[in-house]
Amino acid sequence: MKASKLVIKDVLAVSAKAAQPSLVDVVVEGSRISSVIPAGPADTTDAKVIDGHDRLLIPGIVNSHTHSSHQRAQGHGRSSEPSGFHVAQPG
């Protein structure tokens, strides 16, 4: 089975490794980010494309203050699997 491919084009990305956000194309194959490259040249063949123009992409934020064993016992815990990709809408 061919892995699914997603390309987020022209998105302003925040990174802990960069001093300032930059415009990039993000390529996701299957459930992994396969590349983050300067905006423009990403191959979108056979890919679902999300227009990232006027959008901000940030690393996942983790709420480290939880009482997961207590929440799971009561049925309130969340799965450890990521829920997907979210592109924020302006406004």
NORBELNOR-V191807 format. One record per helix or strand of 3 or more residues. SS is the DSSP state (A for helix, B for strand). FROM is the first residue (numbers start at 1). TO is the last residue. If there is no record, write none. Layout:
BEGIN
ss=SS from=FROM to=TO
ss=SS from=FROM to=TO
END
This chain:
BEGIN
ss=B from=5 to=13
ss=B from=22 to=29
ss=B from=32 to=38
ss=B from=48 to=51
ss=A from=68 to=73
END
